[in-house]
């Protein structure tokens, strides 16, 4: 990106990054839903509720959830502005209900964190070059993917801090929530981010999802962070190969087949 590109992006962020009132409500509700789920089992021991400890843990979970959700959405908005889209975040009611019901049924042992998704609108006044009829789905898939990649980047940074503060529970929890949020949002279910990539390029989706899932696995294992990243990329490559052999190879017959 040249100097003009940075100036243009900075101008777009200044004009269009802010959230609308409806988006603000959706983001707040999403953060609260994630907070409720990740702190569900931290209100005491056994059947005894310890209100003071519960509030303390809820507040910590609120900080973690806000960081994870805002990093995710902010990365998507910035990437969207870079490619000429205004990204809108909307609450997904079915996702909220599913997340809460699963939390209650499993007593907080299973986290389903899928409270919302994004939609894109053209920034016509900033459009340059050839006219694009409708949304560029490839560009939009990269915008959607940026959220989970930002969560993975956050988890890698937190893993680095944990190397120096291995007993810091808050850092570890933030890393786990960030990783799990990244994985779940890459599921190929509309309006989740993964659906935007899956319906654009299934093979690319297989590689990206495999890599993100690998990061969620290997970053929680006591190995060097560089090895964790390398193994994640290898798992992504293996996912690509398996998906190609099992599905794409037979589905693609080629021209005139």
MIMAR-457089 format. One record per residue (C-alpha): residue number from 1; y, x, z; residue in one letter. Coordinates in nm, 3 decimals. Each point is the difference from the previous one (the first is absolute). Last residue first. Layout:
N
REC,NUM,Y,X,Z,A
...
end
This chain:
257
REC,257,-3.297,-1.673,-1.930,X
REC,256,0.287,0.016,-0.249,X
REC,255,0.227,0.190,0.234,X
REC,254,-0.168,0.127,0.319,X
REC,253,-0.278,-0.157,0.204,X
REC,252,0.175,0.020,0.336,X
REC,251,-0.177,-0.223,0.257,X
REC,250,-0.316,0.213,0.016,X
REC,249,0.188,0.321,0.078,X
REC,248,0.252,-0.182,0.220,X
REC,247,-0.243,-0.147,0.252,X
REC,246,-0.271,0.220,0.153,X
REC,245,0.077,0.333,-0.167,X
REC,244,0.379,-0.034,0.018,X
REC,243,-0.001,-0.132,0.355,X
REC,242,-0.226,0.285,0.113,X
REC,241,0.217,0.261,-0.172,X
REC,240,0.328,-0.135,0.137,X
REC,239,-0.145,-0.028,0.351,X
REC,238,-0.122,0.360,-0.025,X
REC,237,0.347,0.112,-0.103,X
REC,236,0.155,-0.185,0.293,X
REC,235,-0.256,0.156,0.232,X
REC,234,0.106,0.340,-0.132,X
REC,233,0.364,-0.088,0.064,X
REC,232,-0.082,-0.094,0.358,X
REC,231,-0.204,0.318,0.047,X
REC,230,0.303,0.206,-0.106,X
REC,229,0.237,-0.190,0.230,X
REC,228,-0.233,0.043,0.298,X
REC,227,-0.053,0.365,-0.089,X
REC,226,0.376,0.054,0.008,X
REC,225,0.020,-0.186,0.333,X
REC,224,-0.251,0.236,0.157,X
REC,223,-0.301,-0.181,0.143,X
REC,222,-0.034,-0.209,0.315,X
REC,221,-0.063,-0.333,-0.171,X
REC,220,0.266,-0.272,-0.002,X
REC,219,0.167,0.143,-0.310,X
REC,218,-0.339,-0.008,-0.174,X
REC,217,-0.062,-0.374,0.015,X
REC,216,0.340,-0.154,-0.073,X
REC,215,0.061,0.274,-0.256,X
REC,214,-0.327,-0.088,-0.170,X
REC,213,0.102,-0.365,-0.017,X
REC,212,0.325,0.111,-0.163,X
REC,211,-0.187,0.220,-0.248,X
REC,210,-0.255,-0.271,-0.083,X
REC,209,0.279,-0.254,-0.046,X
REC,208,0.189,0.233,-0.233,X
REC,207,-0.304,0.094,-0.209,X
REC,206,-0.136,-0.354,-0.030,X
REC,205,0.349,-0.134,-0.075,X
REC,204,0.045,0.251,-0.280,X
REC,203,-0.330,-0.120,-0.143,X
REC,202,0.098,-0.365,0.033,X
REC,201,0.331,0.047,-0.179,X
REC,200,0.266,-0.273,0.003,X
REC,199,-0.192,-0.278,0.176,X
REC,198,-0.110,0.242,0.272,X
REC,197,0.346,0.152,0.044,X
REC,196,0.186,-0.321,0.082,X
REC,195,-0.303,-0.134,0.191,X
REC,194,0.009,0.302,0.231,X
REC,193,0.349,-0.085,0.120,X
REC,192,-0.104,-0.329,0.157,X
REC,191,0.113,-0.324,-0.166,X
REC,190,-0.269,-0.041,-0.123,X
REC,189,-0.330,0.159,0.113,X
REC,188,-0.104,0.340,-0.133,X
REC,187,0.002,0.165,0.346,X
REC,186,0.263,0.274,0.009,X
REC,185,0.187,-0.166,0.286,X
REC,184,-0.307,0.038,0.219,X
REC,183,-0.026,0.375,-0.056,X
REC,182,0.366,0.081,0.066,X
REC,181,0.014,-0.219,0.312,X
REC,180,-0.312,0.175,0.130,X
REC,179,0.154,0.343,-0.049,X
REC,178,0.333,-0.093,0.158,X
REC,177,-0.169,-0.172,0.293,X
REC,176,-0.220,0.304,0.063,X
REC,175,0.289,0.247,-0.022,X
REC,174,0.221,-0.210,0.228,X
REC,173,-0.284,-0.023,0.250,X
REC,172,-0.045,0.376,0.001,X
REC,171,0.372,0.059,0.051,X
REC,170,0.009,-0.252,0.286,X
REC,169,-0.307,0.150,0.168,X
REC,168,0.148,0.349,0.027,X
REC,167,-0.297,0.208,0.120,X
REC,166,-0.014,0.228,-0.304,X
REC,165,0.369,0.100,0.020,X
REC,164,0.025,0.312,-0.220,X
REC,163,-0.264,-0.104,-0.255,X
REC,162,0.108,-0.359,0.059,X
REC,161,0.334,0.083,-0.163,X
REC,160,-0.180,0.097,-0.320,X
REC,159,-0.207,-0.318,0.011,X
REC,158,0.327,-0.191,0.028,X
REC,157,0.124,0.165,-0.319,X
REC,156,-0.327,-0.082,-0.179,X
REC,155,0.020,-0.361,0.124,X
REC,154,0.355,-0.033,-0.133,X
REC,153,-0.113,0.130,-0.340,X
REC,152,-0.285,-0.254,0.004,X
REC,151,0.246,-0.277,0.083,X
REC,150,0.226,0.115,-0.284,X
REC,149,-0.300,-0.009,-0.235,X
REC,148,-0.069,-0.357,0.115,X
REC,147,0.353,-0.110,-0.086,X
REC,146,0.027,0.198,-0.323,X
REC,145,-0.299,-0.186,-0.146,X
REC,144,0.208,-0.316,-0.047,X
REC,143,0.267,0.190,-0.192,X
REC,142,-0.264,0.177,-0.208,X
REC,141,-0.151,-0.340,-0.086,X
REC,140,0.347,-0.123,-0.096,X
REC,139,0.040,0.286,-0.248,X
REC,138,-0.333,-0.087,-0.161,X
REC,137,0.087,-0.370,0.001,X
REC,136,0.327,0.049,-0.189,X
REC,135,0.148,-0.338,0.079,X
REC,134,0.111,-0.234,-0.275,X
REC,133,0.104,0.114,-0.345,X
REC,132,0.121,0.357,0.046,X
REC,131,0.305,0.085,-0.209,X
REC,130,0.015,0.361,-0.113,X
REC,129,0.230,0.241,0.177,X
REC,128,0.195,-0.069,0.320,X
REC,127,-0.020,-0.286,0.250,X
REC,126,0.250,0.026,0.283,X
REC,125,0.170,-0.336,-0.055,X
REC,124,-0.340,-0.164,-0.052,X
REC,123,-0.141,0.096,0.339,X
REC,122,-0.329,-0.174,-0.067,X
REC,121,-0.175,-0.190,0.279,X
REC,120,-0.315,0.103,0.186,X
REC,119,-0.226,-0.171,0.253,X
REC,118,-0.144,0.152,0.314,X
REC,117,-0.268,-0.096,0.249,X
REC,116,-0.048,-0.131,0.349,X
REC,115,-0.186,-0.015,0.333,X
REC,114,-0.315,0.196,-0.093,X
REC,113,-0.102,0.189,0.314,X
REC,112,-0.361,-0.093,0.077,X
REC,111,-0.089,0.189,0.317,X
REC,110,-0.346,-0.055,0.146,X
REC,109,-0.066,0.058,0.372,X
REC,108,0.282,-0.231,0.108,X
REC,107,-0.215,-0.262,0.163,X
REC,106,-0.213,-0.028,-0.316,X
REC,105,0.077,-0.370,-0.049,X
REC,104,0.361,0.040,0.114,X
REC,103,0.075,0.296,-0.228,X
REC,102,-0.181,-0.164,-0.291,X
REC,101,0.209,-0.315,0.049,X
REC,100,0.325,0.198,0.021,X
REC,99,-0.057,0.202,-0.317,X
REC,98,-0.132,-0.299,-0.196,X
REC,97,0.302,-0.209,0.101,X
REC,96,0.247,0.275,-0.091,X
REC,95,-0.173,0.061,-0.333,X
REC,94,0.002,-0.370,-0.081,X
REC,93,0.372,-0.014,0.080,X
REC,92,0.089,0.294,-0.221,X
REC,91,0.355,0.097,0.099,X
REC,90,0.213,0.118,-0.287,X
REC,89,0.155,0.337,-0.080,X
REC,88,0.227,0.019,-0.305,X
REC,87,0.022,0.315,-0.210,X
REC,86,0.299,0.039,-0.230,X
REC,85,-0.137,0.179,-0.302,X
REC,84,0.145,0.273,-0.224,X
REC,83,-0.249,0.287,0.030,X
REC,82,0.186,0.178,0.282,X
REC,81,0.094,-0.329,0.164,X
REC,80,-0.368,-0.088,0.028,X
REC,79,-0.085,0.340,0.144,X
REC,78,0.269,-0.049,0.264,X
REC,77,-0.117,-0.353,0.079,X
REC,76,-0.365,0.101,0.016,X
REC,75,0.071,0.293,0.230,X
REC,74,0.207,-0.228,0.223,X
REC,73,-0.282,-0.256,0.024,X
REC,72,-0.260,0.247,0.122,X
REC,71,0.231,0.198,0.228,X
REC,70,0.123,-0.329,0.147,X
REC,69,-0.353,-0.124,0.071,X
REC,68,-0.120,0.323,0.161,X
REC,67,0.312,0.066,0.209,X
REC,66,0.028,-0.362,0.116,X
REC,65,-0.369,-0.006,0.091,X
REC,64,0.021,0.320,0.203,X
REC,63,0.311,-0.108,0.190,X
REC,62,-0.150,-0.344,0.066,X
REC,61,-0.327,0.157,0.114,X
REC,60,0.195,0.203,0.257,X
REC,59,0.175,-0.317,0.117,X
REC,58,-0.332,-0.186,0.021,X
REC,57,-0.151,0.287,0.199,X
REC,56,0.282,-0.016,0.255,X
REC,55,-0.018,-0.379,0.012,X
REC,54,-0.374,0.013,0.061,X
REC,53,0.034,0.264,0.270,X
REC,52,0.242,-0.226,0.187,X
REC,51,-0.203,-0.316,-0.057,X
REC,50,-0.337,0.135,0.108,X
REC,49,-0.241,-0.270,-0.115,X
REC,48,-0.347,0.011,0.156,X
REC,47,-0.286,-0.113,-0.224,X
REC,46,-0.117,0.355,-0.068,X
REC,45,0.283,0.249,0.031,X
REC,44,0.361,-0.094,-0.070,X
REC,43,0.242,-0.104,-0.271,X
REC,42,-0.106,0.265,-0.248,X
REC,41,-0.262,-0.186,-0.201,X
REC,40,0.249,-0.197,-0.209,X
REC,39,0.239,0.292,-0.053,X
REC,38,-0.097,0.068,-0.364,X
REC,37,-0.013,-0.371,-0.083,X
REC,36,0.321,-0.114,0.168,X
REC,35,0.194,0.294,-0.144,X
REC,34,-0.124,-0.070,-0.353,X
REC,33,0.108,-0.363,0.032,X
REC,32,0.334,0.102,0.151,X
REC,31,0.068,0.244,-0.283,X
REC,30,-0.085,-0.263,-0.261,X
REC,29,0.223,-0.256,0.171,X
REC,28,0.290,0.246,0.000,X
REC,27,-0.058,0.091,-0.367,X
REC,26,-0.017,-0.365,-0.108,X
REC,25,0.315,-0.090,0.194,X
REC,24,0.184,0.294,-0.154,X
REC,23,-0.125,-0.101,-0.344,X
REC,22,0.137,-0.350,0.047,X
REC,21,0.340,0.136,0.108,X
REC,20,0.011,0.241,-0.293,X
REC,19,-0.090,0.364,0.054,X
REC,18,0.225,0.291,-0.095,X
REC,17,-0.113,0.242,-0.272,X
REC,16,0.205,-0.151,-0.283,X
REC,15,0.349,0.148,-0.013,X
REC,14,-0.025,0.324,0.197,X
REC,13,-0.355,0.062,-0.118,X
REC,12,0.107,-0.055,-0.362,X
REC,11,0.289,0.244,0.039,X
REC,10,-0.229,0.264,0.149,X
REC,9,-0.245,-0.055,-0.285,X
REC,8,0.276,0.050,-0.258,X
REC,7,0.125,0.315,0.173,X
REC,6,-0.352,0.139,0.020,X
REC,5,-0.069,-0.079,-0.365,X
REC,4,0.332,0.150,-0.109,X
REC,3,-0.093,0.325,0.175,X
REC,2,-0.333,0.013,-0.178,X
REC,1,-0.334,-0.149,0.108,X
end
